[in-house]
Amino acid sequence: MLQIQAIRENTDKVIQALNKRGFQSDEIIPKILDLDASRRETQTELDQVLAESNQLSESIGKLFKSGKASEAEPLKAKSGELKEKSKELNEKLHEIAGELENLLYQVPNTPNEIVPEGKTPEENEVVFSKGEIPSLHAGAKPHWELASDYDLIDFELGVKISGAGFPVYKGKGARLQRALINFFLDQNIAAGYAEVQPPHLINEASGYGTGQLPDKEGQMYHVTGDDLYLIPTAEVPVTNILRDSLLKEEELPIAMTAYTPCFRREAGSYGADVRGLNRLHQFDKVEIVRVEKPENSYQALDQMVEHVKTILEALDLPYRILRLCAGDMGFTSALTYDFEVYSAAQNRWLEISSVSNFETFQSNRLKLRYKSKDGKKALAHTLNGSALALPRVLAALLENHQHEDGIHIPTALQAYTHFSKID
């Protein structure tokens, strides 16, 4: 959530930044400013009433102590009127604050200055690429056919049990899945991220805290009986660990990693783009989350990008990094880098990670602050990234490492799979 002070003091800059996203802010920002002005005026009036009421209470007390109770009666009547007035102002203030907050929840984050102009994925900037695209042997297959041939994943069985988008991993497919999870976690832990194991369901406050609500309410599975949501990513419960926290400056940075299943209702198009593992309703992902002082957050973002690079290089997968344009970024992000691996069998790039800096957008919702050594309080910056999302990594591994004699397992994974080849 944008800070109201930033909107008030830099209105034109905020509107310009939101317009860069393609967000129509010409109506909502003036409404926010009007409500903010009304809120401040009401607060000032309430403060004056409370101050006058306190003065009257002192005067009444002194009169009673000096035996002048009769003189206190008119003041008592005035005090009653002020109390009624303060009650009305409190109710008005609460109503305005609620309306203001609801409007602020509808406004996305402002993009960083280096975020490129653009509205579609085609306008994202490729900022880095590495690895050679493999030349596959004649008869090479996409991962959904390999999964069937080697009995690694049963998509039809998943349909029977749950529906489309819920695959069943079997045999070496299940072991490879588990190996990737453990490999990613170990790489993250070695890089300084503390492992946590969070809940897989969240309450409404957690969804609002990281920005999934109200923006993505229709994309999450909602357990209506208990008013809980299945998590779309580990970012949500892990970041909410620090909701309503006042940290000491020396506690920062905080770096955490977690493995969780992820659940998303999002509907996709038909065809090869969503076949097999390309788009699922339930999938596994290992996440990294950081909480930083504002002056260090973009250096931390660069470090997160470099870390994800090392993981992909260990898996011997060709990849590229894109800086997302303003119109393609998520609602909460100030700057996002997407990682894509090349699928040789599908002849296309597959997104497998997003690494983002949210600046104060989430921490303002979360009330996540830190106190500096001089006693000043400030909002922290939050960041997160996939390290990594498994489905498309697994798809690329199967497709890019297939040979006529079977699927070769990258050396870095063999200590986790306990096999070097699927044949």
N, C-alpha and C positions, 0 to 999 in steps of 0.2 A: 504494500500500500504506500502510495506516495505521501510524503510528509506535507501536511497542510501549510506549514511555514514556507517550504520550498515553492509550493504553488502560489502562495500569496506574494512572496518576494521576487519570484522569477516567472511571472505568469506567461509572458510572451515566449520565453525560452521553453517552458513546459509545453505550451500549445504547439510550438514548432516541432519539438521532439516527438510529441504524440502524433502529429500529422505525418511525420516521417514514417511512422508505423502504419499509416492508413487509418488511424483511429480518429473518428470525428469528435473533436473535443470542443468545438465552438459553442455548443449549448451546455454541456455538462460542467465545464470549468467555471463559467460565470455563475451557475447555480451553486457550485461548491463554494465559491468566494462569497456569494450573498449569504449562504447559510453560516459560513465562518464568521462573517461580520455580525450577523444576528446572534450567533453563539457568544461572541466576545462582548457584545453590548449587554446581553442578558446576564452574562457572568459578572460584568462590572456592576450592573444594577443590583444583582444578588449580593455581591460583596459589600456594597454600600448599605443595603438593608440589614445584613448581618452585623456590620460594624455598628450601625445605629442601635440595633437591638442589644448588642453587648453593652454599649454605653448606658442604655436605659436600665439594663439589669444591674449594673454597678450602682447607678443612682438610686434605684429602688432599694437595693441592699443597704446602702448608707442611710437612707431615710428610715428604714425599719430599725437599724441599729441605734439611731439617735432618737427613737421614740416618736417619729413623725409619720406614722402609718397612714394618717388621713391624706397627707400630701402625696403619698405614693400611689394612691388609687388612680388618679388620672394617668399616671405613667404606666400603671399596670394595663390599663385599657389600650394605651398606645402600643405597649409591648405585644399585646395579643394581636393587634392589627398587623404589626410587623412580622410576627410569626406566620400569620396566614398569608401575607405577601411573599415571604420567603418560600413557603410551601408551593405557591403558584409558580414562582420563578424557577424553583427546582424542577417542577414537572415540565415547564416549558423548555428548560435547558436540556433535560433528558430527552425530550421529543426531538429537539433540534439536533442534538448530538447523534441520535439514532439515524435520523434522516441523512445527516452529513456522512456518517460512516457507511451507510448503504450506497451512497453515490461514490465515495472513494473506493469501495470494493469493486466498482465497475470499471475503474480506470487502470489500464496496464502500466507497466514500468516504462520509464523513459529510456530509450537506447543510448548507449555510450556514443561519444562523438565519432569513434572509428567504425561504428556499425555502418555498412554500406546501404545506400538507397536501394529500394526494390520492394516488390510485393510478392514475388513467386520464388520457388526453389531454384529456378533457372537463373535467378539474379544473385545467388550466393557466390561468394568469392572463394576459389580454391587457393589456399595459402601455403599448402605443403603437400607433397606426395612422395611415397617411397615404396620400393619393391617392384619386381618385374611381374607382369601379368603372365601366368603360366600358359604354355601351349599344351593343350590336352590331347591325349591320344584319340584316334578315331573311335567313335562309339562312346565317348564320354557322356555322362548323364547328369541331369540336375539332381539336387540332393533328395528330392522326394522319391525319385526312382531308386537312388542308391539306398535310401532308408528302407525301402521295400525289399530290394534285392538281398541286402545283408541282414534283414530282420532287426533293424535298429530302432525304428519308430513306426508305430501303427496309428495312422491318422483316422482310419475308419473305426477302430476300436474306441478312440476318443470321442468320435461322433455318437457311438452307441451309448457310452457312459454319460457324456455331458452335452455334446453338440460340437459343431465346427469350431476350430480354434483351440481345442483342448487335446493335444496329442498324448499318446502313451509311449514312453521311452522304454526300450527293452534291451536286455542283454548288454552287449558292448555299447549300445547307444546310451543306455542308462549310466553305465560306468564312465563313458566319455563325458556325459553331462556333469556327473559328480566330480570328475577330474578337473573340468574347467572351473567349476565353482571353487574348489579347494585351491587350484592354482592362482586364480584371481585374488582370493582372500590372502593367500600367503604373499603374493607380490605387493598387495596394498599394505599389509602389516609390516613387511620389510621396509616399505617407504615411509613408515611412521604413522600409519593410520591405526587407531585402536579399534579392535573388532567389538561390535555390539550385536545383540540378537533381539530385534524389536518385535512388538506385536504385528500381526498381519491385518488387523482391523483397527480403525481409528474412529474417534468421535468427531462430531461436527467442528468443534473448536480447533482440532488439529488440522482438519481440511481447510479451514479459513486461515489458519496460521501460516501455511506455506503457499496458499494461493490456488489450491485445487478447487475450493469453493469460494464464490459461487460459479467461477469460470467454467469448470469441467464437471459440474454435477451430473450431467447426463452421460458422461463417459465412465463413471464409476459405478460399481455394483453396490447397491444400497440394501443393507439388512434392515428392513423397515421395522420389524418387531422390536429391535433394540436400538434403532437409530444409529447404526454403525455403518462404516464404509470399508469395503475391502480395498487394500492399498493399491494404488496404481504404480507405485515405486517406493523403494525403501527411503528415499529422500524425505518423505512425509513423516513417518514415525521417528526417524533418526534426528531430523532437525527439530522436531517438537520436543525432544528430550530437554532442550534448553529453553522452551517457552516459559515466559514469566521469570526470566533469570536476570540477575544483576551480577555479572562476573567481575573479578578483579583483573586488572590489565595484565598482570603476570600470568594469568591462566590462559591467555591467548598466545598463539593460535590453538584451536581445538580441531583435531582431525579424527574422523571416525569412518569405519567401513562396515558394511553389513550385507549379508546375502538374504534375499527374500524372494518368494514368488511374487509376481505382479499380476494384477487383474485389471483388464480394461474392456469396457463394453464397446468401444469404438467400432463402427462398421466400416469395412473396406470395400473397395471395388472388386470386381471379379477378374479372373485371368491369372497369368503367371506372376503378376506383381504381389499377389496374396497367397500363392500356392505354397503348400508345405509349411515351412517354418517362417516364411516371409512376414506373416502377420498373424498373431495369435491373441486370444482372449486371456490366456494364462501362460506366463512364461517366467523364466528365472533370470535374475539379474543381481550383480554385485555392484554396490554403489559406494562412492566416496563422498563425504561431506566435510566441509571446512567452515569454521567460524574465525574471522580475522578482524584485526583493526583496519579501518578504512584505508589507511595509507599503505597497507601491505596486500590488499586483496587482489590487485591485478598481477602482482608478482606471484601470488599463490595460484592464480588462474593459469599463468604460464607454466608453473611447476606441475599442475595437474595435467595439463596437455602433454608435457614431456613424459610424465609417468605413463599415461595411456599409450603413448608411442612405444615405450619399451616393452609393454605387454604384447602389442600386436607384432612387433619385430621378433619377439621370442616365439611367436606362433607361425612365423614365416608367411605372413599374409600381406599382399600388396594393399596399401591403404592410402587415403588422402584425407586432408583436413580442410573443412570449409568454414569460413566466417559467415554466419547467417546474415542475410539482409534484414532490414528492419521489419518488413512485412511477413517474414517467415519465422521470426523468433517467437518463443513461448511468451505467454501473458506476463510472467513474473521476471523475465530475464532482462538484464541490461546489456549483456554481451554473451553470445553463445558460439562455441566451436563444435561442429559436428564431425565425427569420424565416420568414414565409409570404407568398407573393404570391397575389393573387386571379386565378383562371382564369375569365374571363368566359364562355367557351364551355362549360366544365364545371360552372360555377356552384359552385365550391368553392375552398377555400384549399389551396395546395400548399407544403409545407415546402421551403425552398431553402438554409437556412443554420442551423447551430448554433454559438453562440459560448459557450465555457465556460472557467471557472476551475477547475483541478484542485488548487489550493493545493499541498501537498507530496506528494500521493498518488503522482504519477508520479515526482517527483524522488527520493523515497525508494526506489523501485524502481530508478531509473536511477543512483542514487548521484551525483546532480547537486547539487553544493554550491558555495557561494561563501565567500570569506574576507573579512571586514570589515577595515577599516583598523586596528582594534585587535587583529587576529589571530584573532578568533573565527570558527569555521566554522558555517555553517547551511545547511539545505536551501533551495533557491530555490523559487519558485512557477512553475508552467508553465500556459500558456493556449493555446487554439487556436480557430480559427473558419474557417468556409467563406466565401470571398470571391471567387467563389461556386461552388456546385455547378451545373453547366451544364444538365442535362436539363430540369428543371422551369422554370428561367429561360427556356430556349429555347422550351419549350411555352407559357409565359405570353406571351412576346414574339409568337409566331406568332398566338396566339388573340386577345390584347387589342389588337394593332395591325393586325388584318385589316380591310380595307375592301372595298367592292364592286369597286374597281379594283386590288386587290392588297394585299400586306402591306407596311406602311410601316416603314422602319427608323428607330429613334430617332436623333436628330441626333448624339448622342455616339458612336454606333457607326459612322457613315458613313465616317469617316476610316480605319476598319479594314476595313470590308466593301468599300469603293469602289463601292457602289451604295446607292441610297436607297429602293429598292422591289423587292419580289419580285412579278412579274406574269407 
